[in-house]
Amino acid sequence: MSDVAERLAELRDKGLQRRLRLVDGPQGPRVLLEGREVLLLCSNNYLGLAEHPQVRRAAADAALRWGAGAGASRLISGNMEPHRRLERRLAAFKGYEAALLFGSGYLANSGTIAALAGRGEVVFSDELNHASIVDGCRLSRAETFVYRHRDNEHLAWGLERTHGKPALIVSDGVFSMDGDVAPLEDLVELARRYRCRLMVDEAHATGALGPGGRGSVAAAGLSEEVDLVIGTLGKALGSYGAYICASRELSEYLLNAARSFVFSTALPPPVLAAAEAGLGLLEAEPQRVERLRANATALRDGLAAEGLSPGGGESQIVPLEIGDAGRTMELCERLLERGIFAQGIRPPTVPAGSSRLRFTAMATHEEEELRQAAREVGAAARELGIATPAPRAPALAA
């Protein structure tokens, strides 16, 4: 047996081997999954814009006008009018001087952290931050202090012991697997006190929180206080790619120093046009954000009515922790039999012993179908003898 075969066998034995599931058609509230219609409860297409006619038409028109690809990196010949136009709109939407587009959220986080912190400095990262942030810390070659989830007291303890070396505090705005929100006011206060930058990843907050869906930073009234906001085009905005919003000076520095920007082909014009159309719809139809919040509440309340213990606070991400990876996938498959697609999430995406179903509401779901889905989840869990633990209490300083 080869070493790769042995590693695959080990993954199977631990219940951690993954496979691709084929979705046929656009990412709507219901999809064809391997030929069968199911209710989609694990997509990040939060506002339903990926399938919106205006977004699809904008992408098609841009392909005809600008071409299918940008052809080079932005710093060579790939910088086109759609890039500049979208960056200006994103900066204005988020309340910052400038924005800079990246090829993906992974590239934005990893490249930005690596550019802003180096040897002899310290990056402070929440223990439940996204993998792209974790890898950015590793690439930076700075020392990394991982503080307990949302624990401001632990973060302050670490900052106090760096003796003038802190470079960056970085946190998700809404945590992707738990659905809870970072304590941003406290993070801003600590960043000021210890004279370091604060970076917040708004991938799961844009389109879901704050006035007009402007995100968790805007919801806290801190747009001028957070140094960098990272966002994605591939979730609520229905397209693909990512961006940073920051001061003009900081944006120009990243344009020169972020290797994931410098050495990547520019985003294709159809992707940019789709994102700009999605942003326009979000600005014109803020009721989509309210509908998303109402749907998340309906799903969470429905699960609780079944005696289950969903987490996630009030966000559109509704985790149902099971614990064991094998049992999690049993429940996932049982729900597929009932016409509900909620993918099981296992290590290393979440810590060992905290495997879960990660439900996500969309603005285009109907409240009653979400409540019915919750009843199906409850029935399937009872059939399998699964009881969910109570959500973990946030670890916050007193």
C-alpha positions in Angstrom: 0.0 0.0 0.0 1.3 3.4 -0.9 1.7 6.2 1.6 -1.2 8.1 0.0 -3.4 5.0 0.2 -2.5 4.7 3.9 -3.4 8.3 4.6 -6.7 7.9 2.8 -7.4 4.8 4.8 -6.6 6.7 8.0 -9.1 9.4 7.0 -11.8 6.8 6.3 -11.2 5.1 9.7 -11.6 8.4 11.5 -14.7 9.4 9.6 -12.9 12.3 8.0 -12.7 11.4 4.3 -14.5 13.9 2.1 -16.1 13.6 -1.3 -17.5 16.1 -3.8 -21.3 16.3 -4.2 -22.6 17.5 -7.6 -25.1 20.3 -7.7 -26.9 20.7 -11.0 -28.1 24.2 -11.8 -27.8 27.6 -10.0 -27.4 28.1 -6.3 -31.1 28.7 -5.4 -32.9 27.8 -2.2 -33.6 24.4 -3.8 -31.1 22.6 -6.0 -30.7 19.4 -7.8 -28.1 17.4 -5.9 -26.9 14.4 -7.9 -30.3 14.3 -9.7 -32.6 14.8 -6.7 -34.2 18.1 -5.6 -33.2 19.1 -2.0 -33.6 22.2 0.2 -30.2 23.9 0.2 -29.2 24.8 3.8 -25.4 25.0 3.5 -24.8 27.7 0.8 -23.1 31.0 1.5 -25.2 32.6 -1.2 -26.9 34.4 1.6 -29.0 37.0 -0.3 -29.7 34.7 -3.3 -27.8 37.0 -5.7 -25.7 34.3 -7.4 -28.8 33.3 -9.4 -30.4 36.7 -9.8 -31.1 37.6 -13.4 -29.4 41.1 -13.2 -26.3 39.5 -11.8 -26.2 36.8 -14.4 -26.9 39.3 -17.2 -24.2 41.7 -16.0 -21.6 38.8 -16.1 -22.7 37.9 -19.6 -22.6 41.5 -20.9 -19.1 42.0 -19.4 -17.8 38.9 -21.1 -19.0 40.2 -24.4 -17.5 43.7 -23.9 -14.3 43.0 -21.9 -13.6 39.3 -22.6 -13.6 36.2 -20.5 -10.3 36.9 -18.7 -8.0 39.7 -17.6 -4.9 38.1 -19.2 -2.3 39.1 -16.7 -1.7 40.4 -13.2 -3.0 43.9 -12.3 0.5 45.3 -12.2 1.3 44.1 -15.8 -1.7 44.5 -18.2 -4.6 43.0 -16.3 -5.8 46.3 -14.7 -9.1 47.2 -16.4 -11.9 49.6 -15.9 -14.1 47.1 -14.2 -11.5 46.6 -11.5 -11.2 50.3 -10.8 -14.9 50.9 -10.8 -15.7 48.1 -8.4 -12.9 49.1 -6.0 -14.3 52.6 -5.8 -17.8 51.3 -5.1 -16.7 48.9 -2.5 -14.7 51.6 -0.7 -17.7 53.9 -0.7 -20.0 51.2 0.5 -17.7 50.3 3.4 -16.8 53.8 4.3 -13.1 53.7 3.5 -10.7 55.7 1.4 -9.7 52.9 -0.9 -10.2 49.2 -1.8 -8.0 46.6 -3.4 -9.3 43.5 -5.1 -7.8 40.0 -4.6 -8.4 36.7 -6.3 -10.1 35.1 -3.3 -10.6 35.6 0.4 -7.8 33.1 1.0 -5.4 35.2 -1.0 -6.6 38.5 0.6 -6.1 37.2 4.1 -2.9 35.3 3.6 -1.3 38.0 1.5 -2.3 40.9 3.7 -1.2 39.4 7.0 2.1 38.4 5.5 2.7 41.9 4.1 1.9 43.6 7.4 3.8 41.5 9.9 7.3 40.0 9.9 10.1 38.7 12.0 10.3 40.3 15.4 6.7 41.2 15.4 3.6 39.5 16.8 0.2 38.8 15.2 -2.7 38.2 17.6 -5.3 35.8 16.1 -8.6 34.4 17.6 -8.4 30.7 17.9 -11.5 30.2 15.7 -10.3 32.4 12.8 -10.6 31.1 9.3 -7.9 28.9 7.9 -6.8 31.6 5.5 -6.0 33.8 8.5 -4.1 31.0 10.2 -2.0 30.4 7.1 -1.4 34.1 6.7 0.1 34.2 10.2 2.3 31.3 9.2 3.5 32.9 6.0 4.2 36.2 7.8 7.1 34.6 9.8 6.0 36.8 12.7 5.3 35.2 16.1 1.6 34.3 16.4 -0.3 34.6 19.7 -3.5 32.6 19.4 -6.0 34.0 22.0 -9.0 32.1 23.3 -12.2 32.6 21.3 -13.6 36.1 21.8 -11.6 36.3 25.1 -10.5 40.0 25.4 -8.8 39.3 28.8 -6.6 36.7 27.3 -5.8 38.9 24.3 -4.9 41.8 26.6 -2.7 39.5 28.6 -0.8 38.6 25.5 -0.5 42.1 24.2 0.9 43.2 27.6 3.7 40.7 27.3 4.9 41.6 23.8 7.0 44.6 25.0 6.3 46.9 22.1 6.3 44.2 19.4 2.6 43.9 18.5 2.0 44.4 14.8 -1.6 43.2 14.1 -4.8 41.9 15.8 -6.9 39.9 13.4 -10.3 38.5 13.8 -13.3 37.3 11.8 -16.3 39.6 12.1 -18.7 36.7 12.0 -17.0 33.4 12.7 -17.6 31.1 9.8 -18.4 27.9 11.6 -19.9 29.2 14.8 -21.8 32.1 13.5 -21.1 34.4 16.5 -19.8 38.0 16.2 -16.4 39.3 17.3 -16.3 41.8 20.2 -15.2 44.6 17.9 -15.5 47.6 20.3 -13.1 45.8 22.7 -10.7 44.9 19.9 -10.6 48.5 18.8 -9.9 49.7 22.3 -7.0 47.1 22.7 -5.6 48.0 19.3 -5.5 51.7 20.3 -4.0 51.0 23.8 -1.2 48.8 22.4 -0.7 50.8 19.2 -1.2 48.0 16.7 -3.3 47.6 13.6 -6.7 45.8 13.7 -7.9 43.7 10.7 -11.4 42.3 10.5 -12.6 39.7 8.0 -16.2 40.5 7.0 -16.7 37.6 4.7 -19.8 36.3 6.5 -20.9 39.7 7.8 -21.3 41.7 4.6 -24.9 41.5 3.4 -26.0 40.1 6.7 -25.2 42.6 9.5 -25.1 46.4 10.0 -27.0 49.2 8.2 -27.8 48.1 4.7 -25.8 44.9 5.2 -22.5 46.8 5.5 -21.1 44.3 7.9 -20.2 43.9 11.6 -17.8 46.8 11.6 -20.5 49.2 10.4 -23.0 47.6 12.8 -20.6 48.5 15.7 -20.1 52.1 14.2 -16.4 51.5 13.9 -15.7 51.9 10.2 -13.1 54.7 10.9 -11.5 52.8 13.7 -10.7 49.4 12.1 -7.6 49.7 10.0 -8.4 47.0 7.5 -11.7 45.3 6.5 -11.5 42.2 4.4 -14.5 41.2 2.4 -15.6 38.6 -0.2 -17.5 38.9 -3.5 -18.3 35.2 -3.4 -20.9 35.0 -0.6 -23.7 37.6 -0.1 -22.7 39.4 -3.3 -23.1 36.3 -5.4 -19.9 36.4 -7.4 -16.2 35.5 -6.7 -13.1 37.2 -5.4 -12.3 39.4 -2.4 -11.1 42.8 -1.4 -9.5 44.8 1.4 -10.8 48.3 2.4 -8.3 50.6 4.1 -6.7 54.0 3.9 -5.3 55.0 0.6 -1.8 54.7 1.9 -2.3 51.2 3.3 -4.0 50.1 0.1 -1.1 51.3 -2.0 1.4 49.5 0.2 -0.5 46.2 -0.2 -0.6 46.7 -3.9 3.2 46.7 -3.8 3.9 44.3 -0.9 1.1 41.6 -0.8 2.6 38.8 -2.9 -0.8 37.1 -3.4 -1.9 40.3 -5.2 1.4 41.0 -7.1 1.8 37.5 -8.5 -1.9 36.6 -9.3 -3.8 37.0 -12.5 -6.4 39.7 -12.1 -10.0 38.8 -11.6 -12.0 38.2 -14.9 -14.3 41.1 -16.0 -17.5 38.9 -15.9 -16.8 38.2 -12.2 -16.3 41.8 -11.4 -19.5 42.9 -13.3 -21.5 40.3 -11.4 -20.2 41.5 -8.1 -20.9 45.1 -8.9 -24.5 44.2 -9.9 -24.8 42.2 -6.7 -23.6 45.2 -4.7 -26.1 47.5 -6.5 -28.9 45.1 -5.6 -27.9 45.1 -2.0 -27.8 48.9 -1.9 -31.2 49.2 -3.7 -32.9 46.4 -1.8 -31.9 46.4 1.8 -35.0 44.4 2.6 -33.0 41.4 1.5 -30.9 41.8 4.6 -34.0 41.9 6.8 -35.4 38.9 5.1 -32.2 37.0 5.8 -32.3 37.9 9.5 -35.9 36.8 9.8 -35.2 33.5 8.0 -32.2 32.8 10.3 -34.5 33.4 13.3 -37.2 31.1 11.9 -34.6 28.3 11.4 -33.0 28.7 14.8 -36.4 28.9 16.6 -37.6 25.8 14.7 -34.6 23.8 15.8 -34.9 24.9 19.4 -38.6 23.9 19.3 -37.4 20.4 18.4 -35.4 20.2 21.6 -32.1 20.9 19.7 -29.5 23.4 20.7 -28.4 25.6 17.8 -25.7 28.1 18.2 -24.6 31.2 16.2 -26.3 34.0 18.1 -28.4 35.9 15.6 -26.4 35.5 12.4 -27.5 33.5 9.3 -25.0 30.7 10.3 -26.8 28.2 12.5 -24.4 25.5 13.7 -25.8 22.3 15.3 -22.9 20.7 17.1 -23.0 16.9 17.3 -19.5 16.1 18.4 -18.5 12.8 16.8 -17.6 13.0 13.1 -19.2 9.7 12.2 -22.5 10.6 13.9 -22.5 14.0 12.2 -22.3 12.4 8.8 -25.0 9.8 9.7 -27.3 12.7 10.4 -26.2 14.5 7.2 -27.0 11.5 5.1 -30.3 10.9 6.9 -31.4 14.5 6.2 -30.5 14.0 2.5 -33.0 11.1 2.4 -35.5 13.6 3.7 -34.7 16.2 1.0 -32.5 18.5 3.1 -28.9 19.3 2.2 -26.8 20.5 5.2 -23.2 19.4 4.9 -21.5 17.9 7.9 -18.4 19.9 9.0 -15.6 17.9 10.6 -11.9 18.4 11.7 -9.7 20.1 10.6 -12.3 22.7 9.7 -13.6 22.6 13.3 -11.8 21.5 16.4 -11.7 17.8 17.3 -14.9 16.7 19.1 -17.0 19.5 17.7 -18.2 18.1 14.4 -21.5 19.7 13.4 -24.1 20.4 10.8 -23.6 24.0 9.7 -27.0 25.3 8.5 -27.1 28.6 6.6 -30.3 30.6 5.9 -30.8 32.5 2.7 -33.0 35.5 2.0 -34.7 33.5 -0.7 -35.9 30.7 1.6 -39.5 30.7 2.7 -40.0 30.8 6.5 -42.3 27.8 6.5 -39.9 25.6 4.5 -37.3 26.4 7.1 -39.6 25.5 10.0 -40.5 22.3 8.2 -36.8 21.6 7.7 -36.2 22.1 11.4 -39.0 19.5 12.1 -37.2 17.0 9.8 -33.9 17.6 11.5 -35.5 17.0 14.9 -37.2 13.8 13.6 -33.9 12.5 12.1 -31.9 13.3 15.2 -34.4 11.4 17.3 -34.3 8.4 15.0 -30.5 8.3 15.4 -30.6 9.0 19.1 -28.6 12.2 18.7 -28.9 14.9 21.4 -27.0 18.1 20.7 -25.0 19.8 23.4 -25.8 23.3 24.5 -23.9 26.0 22.6 -20.6 27.1 24.2 -20.9 30.4 26.1 -18.8 33.2 24.6 -15.5 33.7 26.4 -15.5 37.4 27.2 -13.6 39.5 29.7 -15.7 40.7 32.6 
